[in-house]
């Protein structure tokens, strides 16, 4: 019996020693784990806070202490909202929404953003995330709060927002400026279109006036040529005949004087015929443009001692040239010849005429000094410019064209192009 009691006592003592040993081992293990966890928590750069179920601070890492500029003994046992915001009430508003309260409602970890203040009173934006520590039954007994300083990020966002607002303001301002400029441009375009339309109307009227002027000039030339031919020319011819009849009835001593008067009358008759041809050559309307240009070349060569040549290329399929077109082209060539004689100082002039079934092209080339129509200060250029302008206007009125190729010191080349027939209207240059 005694032995059994002794054995029982030793067993109980051994069991107690074992339990104490296991407790010591568990305590050391717990302390080691706690030490290890604490080291890990201290290594975290974000603030970490351990609070109880009633939001009292149980522990904080060094990063949190630095964020709030406090010591451990100053915060232990105090409410987290009292330390963070110096408030006597739990966070539950728009500025500081409490993540613990939200966690209790939603039963999951929550993240919110709080505004804290540093020791200088400057705003510090903190992203607060809460994680629950559960007991064996799954109930929250403690909470781990992780504080991440996002002040730089927030400030960057504020800068971006301000920059975006400024950009939107600038864009809105520029848009308004562009709208104003567009409106001004639209108005200017409308004004310019109106001015261009008026200019076109003036050009049309000017072209019409130039055409009427040329037509009236042609009529006056025709009328004056008829007067010279029918009145002056015939009167001179009759006077010559009468003088011839006096040769047998006057004294012999007056015959030399009579001969001189007869020669003067003959010269006047020739001059009248030549002037009549220059004003309105009957050959143009009787024999056509080819013969009239041939006569014109011969006259200018004879009168001015310049070499003139004419080349005609006709495919024999062309229609007969309208009389008004013939008149326009003849007067144009005559005007060009006069300009060459007056200003070009040329020794050789080439005139070529090419006809197709519906168009006629006349080219006048010379080896003179050339000219530049852009030099308006030249009196010669002014005279030639008006003449060329008049020719161009008359040609454009009948759907023709004028091209000028000239270079100082290298002569000039002028190309006249015209339809053979007038499509919609004509200019009565014979009436």
C-alpha positions in Angstrom: 0.0 0.0 0.0 2.8 2.4 0.9 4.6 1.5 -2.3 1.5 2.4 -4.4 1.2 5.7 -2.7 4.8 6.5 -3.3 4.5 5.5 -6.9 1.4 7.6 -7.2 3.0 10.7 -5.7 6.1 10.4 -8.0 3.8 10.0 -11.0 1.8 13.1 -10.0 5.1 15.0 -9.4 6.5 13.9 -12.7 3.2 14.8 -14.5 3.3 18.2 -12.8 6.9 18.8 -13.9 6.0 17.8 -17.4 3.1 20.2 -17.5 5.3 23.0 -16.1 7.9 22.1 -18.8 5.4 22.1 -21.6 4.0 25.5 -20.3 7.5 26.9 -20.2 8.1 25.6 -23.8 4.8 27.0 -25.0 5.6 30.3 -23.3 9.0 30.5 -24.9 7.6 29.5 -28.2 4.9 32.2 -27.8 7.5 34.7 -26.7 9.7 33.8 -29.7 6.8 34.1 -32.1 5.8 37.4 -30.5 9.4 38.6 -30.8 9.5 37.5 -34.4 6.2 39.1 -35.2 7.3 42.3 -33.5 10.5 42.4 -35.5 8.5 41.9 -38.7 6.1 44.6 -37.6 9.0 47.0 -36.9 10.5 46.3 -40.3 7.4 47.5 -42.0 7.8 51.0 -43.3 4.1 51.7 -43.0 2.6 52.5 -39.6 1.1 49.5 -37.8 -1.3 49.7 -34.8 -2.8 46.9 -32.6 -6.0 47.9 -30.9 -8.4 46.1 -28.7 -12.1 45.4 -29.4 -13.0 48.7 -27.8 -10.4 50.5 -30.0 -7.8 51.0 -27.3 -4.2 51.0 -28.4 -2.3 47.8 -27.4 0.9 48.3 -29.4 2.4 50.3 -32.3 5.5 49.9 -34.5 8.1 52.6 -34.8 6.8 53.8 -38.2 3.5 54.7 -36.6 5.2 56.5 -33.7 7.2 58.5 -36.2 4.1 59.3 -38.2 2.3 60.8 -35.2 5.5 62.1 -33.5 4.7 60.3 -30.2 6.3 57.7 -27.9 4.9 54.3 -27.0 4.1 55.3 -23.4 2.1 58.3 -24.6 -0.4 56.2 -26.7 -0.8 52.8 -24.9 -4.3 52.4 -23.5 -5.6 55.4 -25.3 -8.4 55.4 -28.0 -7.0 55.3 -31.5 -9.2 58.2 -32.7 -7.9 60.2 -29.7 -4.3 59.7 -30.8 -4.9 60.1 -34.5 -7.3 63.0 -34.5 -7.3 64.3 -31.0 -11.0 63.6 -30.9 -13.2 62.3 -28.1 -15.5 60.6 -30.5 -15.0 57.6 -32.7 -14.4 58.3 -36.4 -17.7 58.1 -38.2 -17.9 61.0 -40.7 -17.0 61.9 -44.2 -13.5 63.2 -43.4 -12.5 60.2 -41.1 -14.7 57.2 -41.9 -13.9 54.5 -39.3 -12.6 51.3 -41.0 -13.3 49.3 -37.8 -17.0 50.3 -37.7 -17.2 49.4 -41.4 -15.5 46.1 -40.8 -18.0 45.3 -38.1 -20.8 46.0 -40.5 -19.4 44.2 -43.5 -17.4 41.5 -41.7 -14.4 42.0 -44.0 -11.2 44.0 -44.1 -11.7 47.7 -45.0 -9.6 50.5 -46.4 -10.3 54.2 -46.0 -8.4 57.5 -46.3 -7.8 59.8 -43.3 -6.4 63.2 -43.0 -3.8 63.5 -40.2 -1.6 66.4 -39.2 2.1 66.5 -38.6 3.9 68.4 -35.9 3.9 71.5 -38.1 0.1 71.3 -38.7 0.5 70.2 -42.3 -2.0 67.8 -43.8 -0.9 64.2 -44.1 -3.1 61.8 -46.1 -3.1 58.3 -44.7 -4.6 55.2 -46.2 -5.9 53.1 -43.3 -6.6 49.4 -43.7 -8.0 47.2 -40.9 -7.6 43.5 -40.4 -9.5 41.5 -37.7 -7.8 39.1 -35.2 -10.3 36.3 -34.5 -10.7 34.0 -31.6 -11.4 30.3 -31.8 -15.1 31.0 -32.3 -14.3 33.4 -35.2 -15.2 36.6 -33.3 -13.1 39.7 -33.6 -11.1 40.3 -30.4 -8.4 42.7 -31.7 -7.7 44.7 -34.8 -4.5 45.4 -36.8 -4.5 48.9 -38.4 -2.1 49.5 -41.2 -1.3 53.2 -42.0 0.2 54.0 -45.4 1.3 57.6 -46.0 -0.1 58.6 -49.4 0.5 62.3 -49.0 2.9 62.6 -52.0 0.4 60.6 -54.1 -2.5 62.8 -53.0 -0.5 66.0 -53.7 0.5 64.6 -57.1 -3.2 63.9 -57.7 -4.1 67.4 -56.6 -1.5 68.8 -58.9 -2.8 66.7 -61.7 -6.4 67.8 -61.0 -5.4 71.5 -60.9 -3.3 71.0 -64.1 -6.3 69.3 -65.7 -8.7 72.0 -64.5 -6.2 74.6 -65.8 -5.9 72.7 -69.1 -9.7 72.5 -69.4 -9.9 76.2 -68.7 -7.2 76.9 -71.3 -8.9 74.6 -73.8 -12.2 76.4 -73.1 -10.6 79.7 -73.6 -8.8 78.7 -76.7 -12.0 77.1 -78.0 -13.8 80.4 -77.5 -10.9 82.2 -79.2 -11.0 79.8 -82.1 -14.8 80.3 -82.4 -14.3 84.0 -82.4 -11.5 83.7 -85.0 -13.6 81.3 -87.1 -16.4 83.8 -87.0 -14.1 86.6 -88.0 -12.7 84.4 -90.8 -16.2 83.5 -91.9 -17.1 87.1 -92.0 -13.9 88.0 -93.9 -14.5 85.2 -96.3 -18.1 86.4 -96.9 -16.8 90.0 -97.4 -14.0 88.7 -99.7 -16.5 86.7 -101.7 -18.7 89.8 -102.0 -15.7 91.8 -103.1 -14.6 89.1 -105.5 -18.1 89.0 -106.9 -18.1 92.8 -107.4 -14.6 92.5 -108.9 -15.8 89.8 -111.3 -18.8 92.0 -112.3 -16.4 95.0 -112.8 -14.1 92.9 -114.8 -17.0 91.7 -116.9 -18.2 95.2 -117.4 -14.6 96.3 -118.2 -14.2 93.5 -120.7 -17.5 94.4 -122.2 -16.5 98.1 -122.4 -13.2 97.2 -123.9 -15.0 95.0 -126.5 -17.4 97.8 -127.2 -14.6 100.2 -127.5 -12.7 98.0 -129.9 -15.9 97.4 -131.9 -16.6 101.1 -132.0 -13.0 101.7 -133.0 -13.4 99.2 -135.8 -16.6 100.8 -136.9 -15.0 104.3 -136.9 -12.0 102.9 -138.8 -14.4 101.4 -141.4 -16.4 104.6 -141.6 -13.2 106.8 -141.9 -11.8 104.4 -144.5 -15.0 104.7 -146.5 -14.9 108.5 -146.2 -11.3 108.6 -147.4 -12.0 106.2 -150.2 -15.3 107.5 -151.4 -14.8 111.2 -150.9 -11.2 112.2 -150.5 -9.8 109.5 -152.8 -12.3 110.1 -155.5 -11.9 113.9 -155.3 -8.2 113.6 -155.6 -8.6 111.2 -158.6 -11.0 113.6 -160.3 -8.6 116.5 -159.6 -5.8 114.6 -161.2 -7.9 113.8 -164.3 -8.8 117.5 -164.6 -5.2 118.6 -164.4 -4.2 116.1 -167.1 -6.8 117.7 -169.3 -5.2 121.1 -168.9 -1.8 120.0 -170.3 -2.9 121.0 -173.9 -4.6 124.2 -173.1 -2.1 126.0 -170.8 1.1 127.8 -171.9 4.2 125.6 -172.2 5.9 127.6 -169.4 3.4 126.3 -166.8 3.8 122.6 -167.7 6.6 121.9 -165.1 4.4 123.4 -162.4 1.4 121.4 -163.6 3.6 118.3 -163.5 4.6 118.9 -159.9 1.0 119.4 -158.9 0.0 116.2 -160.7 2.8 114.3 -158.9 1.7 115.7 -155.5 -1.9 114.6 -156.3 -0.7 111.1 -157.2 1.3 110.9 -154.0 -1.8 112.1 -152.0 -3.9 109.4 -153.8 -1.3 106.7 -152.9 -1.2 107.9 -149.3 -4.9 108.0 -149.1 -5.1 104.4 -150.4 -2.5 103.3 -147.9 -4.2 105.0 -145.0 -7.5 103.5 -146.0 -5.9 100.1 -146.0 -4.4 100.6 -142.6 -7.7 101.9 -141.1 -9.8 99.1 -142.5 -8.3 96.9 -145.2 -10.9 95.9 -147.7 -8.7 93.0 -148.6 -9.5 91.5 -145.1 -13.3 91.3 -145.9 -12.9 90.5 -149.6 -10.0 87.9 -149.6 -9.8 86.8 -146.0 -7.4 86.9 -143.0 -4.5 85.1 -144.8 -4.3 87.6 -147.6 -4.8 90.5 -145.2 -1.9 89.3 -143.0 0.3 88.9 -146.1 -0.4 92.4 -147.1 0.3 93.7 -143.5 3.6 91.9 -143.4 4.6 93.4 -146.8 3.5 96.9 -145.7 5.5 96.9 -142.4 8.6 95.5 -144.1 8.4 98.2 -146.8 7.8 101.0 -144.3 10.2 100.1 -141.5 13.0 98.2 -143.1 12.6 95.2 -140.7 12.6 91.6 -142.0 9.0 90.3 -141.6 8.0 86.7 -142.6 4.7 84.9 -142.7 4.1 81.1 -142.5 0.6 79.7 -142.9 -0.3 76.1 -141.9 -3.8 75.1 -142.9 -5.1 71.5 -142.9 -7.8 72.5 -145.4 -10.4 71.1 -143.1 -11.1 74.3 -141.2 -14.2 76.3 -141.5 -14.2 79.8 -142.9 -13.2 82.3 -140.3 -16.0 84.5 -138.9 -15.6 88.1 -140.1 -15.5 89.4 -136.5 -12.8 86.9 -135.5 -10.8 87.9 -138.5 -11.1 91.5 -137.6 -10.1 90.9 -134.0 -7.0 88.9 -135.0 -6.0 91.3 -137.8 -6.1 94.3 -135.5 -4.3 92.3 -132.7 -1.4 91.4 -135.1 -1.3 95.0 -136.3 -1.1 96.2 -132.7 1.7 93.7 -131.9 3.6 94.8 -135.1 3.3 98.5 -134.0 4.7 97.6 -130.5 7.6 95.7 -132.0 8.5 98.6 -134.3 8.2 101.2 -131.5 9.8 99.4 -128.6 11.5 96.0 -129.4 14.4 97.3 -131.6 14.1 94.0 -133.5 15.6 93.1 -136.9 13.6 90.0 -137.6 9.9 89.3 -137.0 8.2 85.9 -137.6 4.5 85.5 -138.0 3.0 82.1 -138.2 -0.7 81.0 -138.5 -2.0 77.5 -137.8 -5.6 76.6 -138.4 -7.4 73.4 -137.4 -11.0 72.5 -137.9 -12.3 74.7 -135.1 -9.4 76.9 -133.8 -6.8 79.3 -135.1 -3.4 80.0 -133.6 -1.2 83.0 -134.4 2.3 83.3 -133.1 4.3 86.5 -133.3 8.0 86.2 -132.5 10.8 88.8 -132.6 14.5 89.0 -131.7 14.3 92.3 -129.9 15.2 93.5 -126.5 12.3 91.8 -124.8 10.1 93.3 -122.1 8.8 92.8 -118.5 5.2 93.7 -117.9 5.8 93.7 -114.2 7.9 96.8 -114.5 5.1 99.3 -114.5 7.4 102.4 -114.2 8.4 102.0 -117.8 6.4 104.1 -120.2 7.0 101.6 -123.0 5.6 98.9 -120.7 2.6 101.0 -119.9 1.8 101.5 -123.6 2.4 97.8 -124.5 0.6 96.7 -121.4 -2.6 98.5 -122.3 -2.4 97.3 -125.9 -1.9 93.6 -124.8 -4.7 94.1 -122.2 -7.0 95.2 -124.9 -6.1 92.3 -127.1 -6.5 89.8 -124.3 -10.0 91.2 -123.4 -11.2 91.0 -126.9 -9.9 87.4 -127.3 -11.4 86.3 -124.0 -14.8 87.8 -125.0 -14.9 85.3 -127.9 -13.5 82.4 -125.7 -9.9 82.9 -126.9 -6.7 83.5 -125.1 -3.4 85.4 -125.1 0.0 84.0 -123.9 3.1 86.1 -123.4 6.6 84.7 -123.3 9.3 87.4 -123.0 12.7 87.8 -121.3 14.9 90.9 -121.2 17.5 90.6 -124.0 16.0 87.5 -125.5 13.1 88.9 -127.5 9.4 87.9 -127.1 6.9 85.4 -128.3 3.2 86.1 -128.2 0.6 83.4 -128.9 -3.0 84.3 -129.9 -5.6 81.5 -129.8 -9.2 81.9 -131.0 -12.1 79.8 -132.1 -12.9 80.1 -135.8 -16.6 80.8 -135.2 -18.3 82.8 -132.5 -20.6 80.7 -130.4 -23.2 82.9 -128.9 -22.7 86.5 -130.0 -20.7 88.5 -132.4 -19.5 92.1 -132.7 -20.7 93.9 -135.8 -17.5 95.6 -136.8 -18.7 96.5 -140.3 -21.9 98.4 -139.4 
